[in-house]
Amino acid sequence: MALDKIDTSNDPRIEHRTAELNGRTYHYLLGEPQQEASNTVFLIHGWPDLSLGWRYQIPMFLGMGFRVVAPDMMGYGRTVAPLEPLSDYGFKRASDDIKELARQLGVSNIILGGHDWGGAIVYRVALWHPELISSLFSICTPFMAPSKRYVTLQDAVRTVLPNFGYQLQLGSGEVEKVLDTKQQIRLFLNALYGGRGPNGEVGFSPETGIIFENLSKLGPSPLLSEQELTYYVEEYARNGMRGTLNWYRTRELNYRQEEQLPDHPIIDIPILFIQALDDSVLTPALARGMERYMPKLSRREVSAGHWALWQKPEQVNGLIREWLEAEASGRARESL
């Protein structure tokens, strides 16, 4: 039996809503459980994804009695995609906007989950607004502490992060010039979601980025249906690719803003990190030493690639549920 998931067309379990957050219009998915909500969980997506990237997880959270909030982040889908300022795409702005959305929903404390860029964001929300978060989880994305000195992306790729070379291409300004039609966006998304050619061709390399000459050779991705891919294409075509790629242009901005944070920040809340063992970019080596910043860190792993949320949803969901239930049980014992 297939795992339950949110349908792209008129699923009654979610509402499409908008909110003005610090002067920008966001779109978000809202799901309410059948009973009174026991918690509110915010789910933050990455690139190239959308709020519906959590389609396999939303039914689980609703079944656990949680209210679910999943925004399209700045530049994506039905959220606005301003050309400037670039600070609209920084971690500080994203953290402030998540806090404001929680305030507008009447929630002072949330569980926060993220994947890819969303994983990076949730840690930053915990640094900028620690009072907002009761616990957080990140799929694939390890914590990288604020740097004490600025290192350019070029230098990082050349010395210690060769598998981040693709970010140079994505931030160059050239990608959005090519991906300027729905057909091109479809080919690109299919490639990033794992489509392969008859001779094993792929459309993405961690070291160099999108392999444009291969896109038309690739068969359909096994990770999503044709209907789901079409939904993604339509959502990405609303504002084009530029806004989504601005997240790859904020490295120095984030560094400058994070100079305000402590030199050795401690996130003293329960945290679950799920490592995708086959992720070619966010490799296990990057997750070493997280305990220095997170005394309540739990680690789990899943045999999946970067799209673990879709590739192994039952396993990922099981790990999240088990951790949340253990945390709730621990709090109940402490209250006795």
N, C-alpha and C positions, 0 to 999 in steps of 0.2 A: 504493500500500500504506500503510495507516494506521500511524502511529508506535506502537511498543510502549508499553504503560503498565500500571501495576499495577491489577488488578481489585479492586473493592470487596469482593468476596466470596471469601474463602479462596484468595487468590493464594499459591501455594507458595513464592514467592520472598521473602516477608516473614513475620515472626513478630510477633504482638501481645504486647508485654511490659509489665510494670510495674516500677517502682523507687521506693523510698523515698528522696527527695532532700531532705536537710535538714528532715526531718519532714513532708514532703508527698508524696502518692502521685501519681506521673506515669505516664501511658501513653506508650509509644513504639513505633514500628515499627523492627524490626531486619532488615536484609538482609545476608546473607553471600555473597560471590562463590564461584564454584565452585572456584577455586584459593585458595591462601593469600592473605589480604588484604595488599595493598601499602600501603594507607592507610585511614584512617577519616574519613569525611565526615559531619558533623552538618548537618542541614537544618532550618532554623527558619522556621516559617510566620508569617503575620500574621493580619489580620482582614478579613472574616469567613472564616476558612479553618481547616484542620486539617493534621495531619501528611500526610494523603493529598493535600494540595495539590501535593506533589512527585511525583505518580504518573507523570508523563511523564519525570521526571529520574532516578528511582530505577533503572530498568533500565539506563540509560546508565552510571551509576556502578558498578553491579554488573558490567557488561560490561568496565569499565576495571580491574576487580580491586579495587575499593574495598568495604570494609564500610560500610554505610549505616545511620545512626541518625537517625530523624525523630520528635521528640517532639510530642505535643499539649501546647501551652504552657498555663500556669496558667489555669484557667477554661474550657478548651476540651475538648470530646469526653469522653474517658475519664479525663482528668486531673482532679484535684479542683478545685473552684471555691469556695474559702472566701469567706464574706461579708466577713471581716476577718481580719487587718489589711490595709489597702490596700498595705502594703509588699510583700505577696506578689506584687503585680503590677508591681513596679518593675524597672528595668533591672539594679540591683545584685543583687537576688534571682535574676532569670533567669540572670545571668552565673554566679553561684555554683552554681546548680542544674545548669547545663550542665557546669561543671567537675566537679561531683560525679558526674554520670552518666558522664562520661569516665573518672573514677577507678574507678568500680565496674565498668566494662567493661575495665579494665586498660590504658587508653590514656593516654599522657602528652602526646601531640601530635596535633592534629586539623586537618583542613581544615574551614572553617566557612562555610556559605552561608545566606543569608536573603532573604526577600521581605517587603515591607510592614513591619509592626512587626518581623518577623523580621530584616529588613535593619538596622533601627535597633539591634536587640539585638546582632547580630554585631559591630558596631563597638564596642559597650560591653564585650562579652566581651574584645575585644582590648585595651581600656583597663584593665579590672580584672584580667585574667589573661593578660598578654601571652605568658607562657611556654607557654601551652596551645596557641596557634594558630600553625600554620606558614604558612598563607595563608587568605585569605577572599574571598568574592564576595557581592555584593549585587545583587539584581534590583529595579530601580525606585527603591530607597531610597538617597538620597545621604547622606553623612556630615554631621551637624550637630554641631559641636563643643559641649562643655559651655559653657553661658552664664556670663559673669562677673557678670551681675546677673539677678535674677528678673523675668521679664515674664509677666504673666498671659496666659492663652489669649485672653481677651476683648480685651486690648490688642493682642496679636499679630494677631488676626483683623482688628481695626479699622484697623491701620496697615500691616502688611507681608504678612500671610498671609490675605487674604480667602478663598482657596480651601481654608482649613482651618476654615471656619465650621461645617462639618458636625460637627466634634468637639465643639462646644458642645452640639449636640443629643444626641450619643451619650453624653456625660458627664452629662447633665441628670438622669437617673433616670427619664425618661418613656418611653424607648424600650422597656425591658423590660416595662413595664406593658401595652404594646400587643402585643408579640410574645410572647404567653404561651400559644400553642397551636401544635401542629405545622403546622396549616394556615397560620397567620400567619407562622411561621418559613419555611415553604416559599415563600410569596409574597415575603417579604423577601429570601431568598437568591437567588431567581430574578431579582429586580430588581437586586441588587448585582452579579450575574454577567452583567448586560447584557441582560436581557429587555426587549423594547420593545413598545409598543402599536401598534395599527393606524394611528394618526396620528402615530407617532414619539414617543409618550409614553415617558418614562423614570421610574424609581423612585428616583433618587438625584441630588442636586445637591451639588457640592463646597461651595457657599456656604451651603446650608441643611440638607442631610442627606437623610434618607429622606422621600420624598414619599408618605405613607401612602395618600392618596386615589387614587393611580395604580396601586397594587400589583396590584389585581385585574384591571386592564386589560391587563396585559403578557403577551405571548406567551412561549414557552419560550426560555431562554438558549441560544445556539448553542454555548456553551463546555463544556458537560458533558451527559452522558446523563441520562435520567430515573432510571436506576438509581443513578448517582452523586449526583444531587440528593437522592434518597431517603436515601442513606447520610448525607449531610450533615445533612439534617433530623433523622434519628434521633439522630445524634451531638450536635447542638445541643440537642435536646430533653432530653437526659440531665440537664443541670443548669440549663437555661434560659440566658437571654442576659446576666444581670447580670455574671457573672464575666468574660465576654469584653469587656464594656464598661468594666470597671474599669481596663483599660489606658489609657482616656481620662480617668482621674481622678488620674493620678500625676504630672502635670507638676511641681508644686511639690516633691513627694517626691523625684523624680529630681534636681531642681536641688539640693536640700539635700544629698543623698548625694554628688553629684558635685562639691561644693565641695572634697572631699578630693583630687580629681584635679588634675594639673598645669594651669596656666593655658593653655598651648599644647601640648596632647598631640601626640606624634608616634607614628604607628603604622607601624613600620619593618618591615613584611612585605609580600610581594606581595599586591596587592588588585586585584580586577576589579570594576568598576562597570558594569552594563549599564543604560543609560537607555532606558526605554520612551517613545518620542517622542510618543505620543498619550495619555500618562497625564495626566488632567485635574487631579490633585491634586499628585503628585510630578513637577512640571514641570522641564524642563531648566534653567530659571533657578536652581532651588534647588541645583543641583550645581556651581555655580561656586566655584572656589577650593579644591576638595578637596585639590589638590596641596600646599597649604601644610602639610597635616597628614600626607600620605601620599606619601613620596618614591618609592615603588614602585607607584604607581597606574597601572592600565591602564583605559582607557575604551573601551567599545563601545556600540553602540546598535541598537535593533530597532524596526521600524515596527509598534508594537502599543500597546494600552492597558494599563491597570493589571494585567490578568490575562495578562501576556505569557507566563507559564509554560505556560498552556493555549492561548492564542491562537496563539502562534508557537513551539511547543515544539521543532521541529526546528532553527530558527534559534538559539533560546536555548541549546539543548543544544550545538550546534556551536560557539558562542562560548565556552562554559564549557570544553568538551573541548579546543579549540584552545589556550586560555590555560593550562590545567593541563598539557598536553603540552609547551608551550613552557617553562613553569616547570621541569618535570622535566628537560627537555633542558638547560636552563641550569645546573641544579644538578649534572647529570652532568658537564658540561664543567668546572665549577669544581673538581670532585673529582679531575680528571686531574692 
